[in-house]
Amino acid sequence: MLVWIHGGGYVAGSAASPWYDGAAFNRDGVVFVSLGYRLGIEGFLHLDDAPDNRGVRDWIAALEWVRDNIARFGGDPARVTVAGQSAGGGAVQTLLAVPSARGLFRGALSVSGAVTRPDGPDVARAVSRLFTSRTGRPATAAALRDLRDDELLALQDRLAAPGPDREGLPPLLSLVPFADGDLVPEPVLDALTTGDAGAGVPLMLGFTAHEFNAAPAPGPDGPPLPVLLGGLGLTGRRAAAFAEAYADTDPAGHFGQALTDVTFRAPSLAVADARAERERPTWLYQFAWESPVNGQAYHCLDLPFAFDLLEAAGVEAAAGPTPPRSLADAVHRAWVAFVTDQDPGRDWPAYTATTRATKIWDAAPRVETDPLRAVREIWLA
């Protein structure tokens, strides 16, 4: 059975999205559960008088409910795969690093997983101080408890606004799971790449080729492109390697490509490489089919293929009038096989330290050997 965690940057999204309809999984014998959780301030802001990582606690509570109740709905609590996309993919990686979640699922599927850095209690407290300095509200549950939803969202928007007082904080997201030393003992990427997190759990993970490539280049009044890229770690040797790797692309798109790499491709590749070194069952993919709408394989484009929902509302606007049915069949079939058997099928070999076999989801799906070498050399070497 499959438990799904929605995306939305940890501040938005809904389990009720039409792109999360589990009918095709039900058709193919998979019991599907889609869960909601506390978002933004309510779920992830450090509050002095409330438990940390309340959204993470919601994920665990939902998995415990599945363990205790899903047999009544035809599911097997011993055969749970937890999956999610974007923030939901980050949730999956976080759950792998949470000791109290062990035993609640046997497999994990992280789709465009986003785990922010830097991480830790110092960063979380800095976000809380920024919240108070920008809003005038104490970062306490008592001060926020009686606010309406629209008031909380307005405060959240003020916290998310750019500004020089954000220096030292994660560049994209502030209200996120963090290593609190208790529920989440250590930073998730550290736990997955150097620790024992997820050791006994098969993991399928990947991303689209152009997740955030549509992000606009800086305007004439914004920071110069080299400054923006430098803020993402592209300086010196890394900057030269990045320029060489993308020499054939329009420089106006380099900032978006860098965001894609630093947020999604490089961290997931690091996790896959670390697991392969330890011989933990791992399957890596890149969704590369480019929508005729904008010529990119962008964030969320893979979802209607994986869920076999090419006729769902909004898909034509995202993928054009004739997205390839054969690709949806192949991606969905691999997901069903992984949920059912903890292996996506004979035509997709596991990712190992010697082969680095990677599934490329395109109009003609294929397996390539280490197609992301340039990403590794730029961001991880």
N, C-alpha and C positions, 0 to 999 in steps of 0.2 A: 504494500500500500504506500501511497505518496502523501506526505504532509508538505504543503506549499506555504512559503513565507513571501509576502509581496514586497516589491520595491517601492521607491519613492524618496530616496535620500534620507531615510530615517525620520523625515518630517511630514511626509505626505503618502498618498497611495491608499489602496483599499483592497481587501480580499474579494470585493464584489466586481472587480473589473471584468468586462466581457472577454478579455484576452486570457482570463484565468478559469474559464469554464472547463470543468473536468470531465465533460461528457465523453470525449474520445477515450480518456483513460478508463472510465467506467465500461465503455464498449469493449475495451480490450482486457477486461478482467482486473483492473486496478482500482481499489477503493481510494478515493481522493478527498482530502481534507484541506481546506484553505483557511488560514487563521488570521485574525486581526490582532493588533497589539498597540500599546500606548506609544505615541509618536512625539517627536520634538521635545518641548519642555517637559511634558508629562512623562515621557518615556526615558529621557536621556540626560537632562540637565542635572548636574550634581547639586543636590539640595542638602543643607546641613542637618535637616530634621527628617529625612526620608531615606530609605534604602537606595543605593546606587543601582544603575542599570535596570531600571524597572521594566523597560521594554524587553530586555533579555529574560527577566523573570517571567514575563508573559509568554515568551516562546517555550520556556521550560514547563510552565503550567499547562499550556496547550498539549505538549507532548505527553505529559503525565495524564491528562484527560484521555488522550488517545490510548495510552497504555491500559487505562482502567475501564474504558467504555467501548472501544472500537469493535470488539467482538460482537456486540449487539447489532452492529451495522454490516457485518460480513467481513470485517477486516481482521488481520492477524497482527496482534501487538508485537510479536517477535520478528515481524518482517517489514518494519517501517523504514522507508527512505525519506529523509528530510531534504527539501530542495527549496531554492529561492533564486530570485534574479535581482541584480543591482544591490540595493541595501539588503534584500532578501538573500542574495548570494553571500554578502558579508555576514549575515546572520548565521548562515550555515557554517561558515568558517569559524565564527565566534563560538557556536555550539560545540564544535570539535575541540575547542580549547577550554570548555567549561566542565570541570570534573563532575558537577551535579547533573549534567546532561548525559553522562555515560550510561549506556544501557537502554536509553530511550529510543534509539534508532540504530539500525545496523548498516545503513548506507547513506552517502551524502552526495548531493548534486548542487554545485555552486555555479550559477550562471551569471557571468559578468559581475562577480563578487567584488564589492567595494569595502575595503578595510582601511580606515584612515591612519595616517601617521603625521606627527608624533602622537604617542599614546601614553596613558598613565594618569595617576591621580593628580599630579601637578598640573597637567594640561587641563584636566576636567575642572579643577578649582580655578584656573585662570579664565576659563570660559564663564564660570559663575561670576567671577569678579567683573568681567566684561559686561555680562548681562546686567548686573546691578549698576555699573557706571553708565550704561547707555539708557537704561529704563527707569532708574531710580527705585526699583523694586528689590527688596532683599531676595536672595536666592534661597528661599525657604518654602516648604509646602504650606506653612501657615499663611504666608503673605500672598500666595497664589491660589489658595483653595477655592475661594469664592468668585473668582473671575469667570466671565463667560468665555465660550470658545473663541469668539471673534476678538476678545481682548487678549487672550493668550496668543493667538496667531499674530496680532499686531506687535506684541512684545517679541515674538519669535522673529518677525521680519526685521525688527530693529537690531536684534542680535546678529542676524545674518548679513547685514549691510557691510560693504567693504569699508576699509578705513585703516589708517596707520596704527591704530590701537590694537589691530589684530596680529601684529607681528609676533611670531613664535607659535601661532596657532595653526591647525591644519588649514591648508589653502582653500579647500572647497566646503567642508562640512565641519560643524562644531558640535551639533547635538547627535552624538553617536555612541555606540558601546565603547567602553574603555576598560583598561586593566585597573580594577579597583583594589587588587590585592586580596580579594575575598571571593566573590562569585567568579570573577574573571581574574585568575591569579597573576597572569603575565600578559604582555602585549600579544595579540592573537598571531601576528605574523612570526614573532619569535617562537611562540609555542608550536607553530606548524612547521617551521623551518629548522629549528635547533632543538626542540623539545620532543616529548612523546605524544603530543596531542594528535588524536586521530589515528594512532598506530594500528588499531584493529578494525578500522572502518574503510571499506572501499570508497574511493572518491572519484567522481567525474566532474571536471571543471573546465571552464573555457570562457570565451569572450567573442564579441564581434570584432571584425578587423578595423572598424572606424568608429568606435564607441562615441567619442566626443569630438570627432574631427570637424563637425559642423560649427564648433565654437568659433565665434568671430575673431579675426585678427585684431590686434589693438588699433584703435582709431588714432587720428593725428594728435589728440589731446591725451592719449594714454601712454603708459610706459613703453619704451622701445621694445621690440620683439626680443632682442638679446637679454634684456633685463628680466622679462617675463620668463623666458626659458631658463635663465640662471636661477630664478626662484624655484624652479622645479628640479634643480640639480644639474642642469646642462651647462657646464662650464669646462674649460680646458679640453682635456682629451675626450670627454664625453660629448661636448658640443661638436667637436670635429667629427667624431664618429657618427653622431646624429645627422649632421649636414651631409656626410657622404652617403649614409643609408637612404636618405630621402632627397638626393640630389635631383631626381627626375620629377619631383612634385613641386607644386606652386609654393613658394615660401610663405604665402599668406595663410596656408593651411598648416604650417609647422607647429603653431601653438596648439591647435586642436589635436594634432597627432601626438604631441608631447603629453597633453592631458590624458589621451587615450592610453598611452604607454605607461605613464607613471601611476595612473589610477587603477587600471585593469590588467593590461597585458603583462607588465613586468612582475607585479606581486603574485599573480596566479602562476606565472612561469617559475618564480622562485619556489612556490609551494610544490609544484609538480617536480622540479629538479630535486628538492630536498627529500621528498617522498620516494622518488626513484632511487636515490642513493641508499635509502634504507629498505628498498625492495617492498614498499607498501603499495598495494594495488591501486593504480591511478590511471585515469584516462583523460587526455588533454585534447581540446578541440579549438578551432577557430572558425566562426561562422563568417564566410567570405562572400556569400551571394550579395550582389550589389543591387539595391532597389533602383528601378528606372526613375523613381521620383527625384532622387538627388545623386544617383551614381555612387552611393556608399552603402556599406554594411554597418548600419549605425545602431546605437543603443536601442534595445527593445525589439529590433526588427526580427530577431530569431524566435520570439515568443509564439506568434501564431503558427509558425512551422512546428515547433516542439509540441504545442497543444493541439495540433491538427485543426486549426480554426481559421482557415484561409477565407471563409465566408463571413467571419465575425465583423461587427461594426468597426469601422475605422481601418480595417486592413487594406482596402483598396487605396485609401489615401496615403498609407505608409509604404505599400509594396507594389503599387500599380495594379492594373486590371487583371493581369494574368501571372501571378506568382507561380512558380513551378510546383505542381502538385506532387511530382515525384520526389522533390526535396523534402516537402512536408512529410510524406510517407516515410522517408528514410530517417529523418531526425526523430519523428515521433516513435518509430519502431525501435530505435536505439534507446530512447528514454524508457519505453516499456520494458525492454529487455534488461536494462540496468536495474530498474525497480524490482523486477521479478526475479532475476537471477544474479544480480550484482556484477553483471558483465554485459556490455552493450552489444556483443555479438562477434562472430568470427572475423568479420571484415574490418574490425577496429581493434588492433592489438594494443595492449597496455603500454603505457609510457614508461620506458626504462632508461637507465643511465647510459646504456650503450646505443639504443636505437632512437630514443626521443621521438617515437612515432606519434604523430599528431593528426587527428582527423580534420580535414578541411571540408566544411559544409558549403558546397557550391552547387550550381546546376548539375554538375557531374561530381558527386562526392568522391573523395579520394583520401588516401593516407600519405603523408609526406614525412620524410626524415628530417627532424630538427629545422623546420621552416622559420622558427623564431630565433635563430642564432643571433641575428643582428640586435634584437631586443635584449638578449642576455648580455651581449658584449657592451652595449651602451649603458644599460641601467644596473646590471648585476655584477659585472666583472670588478 
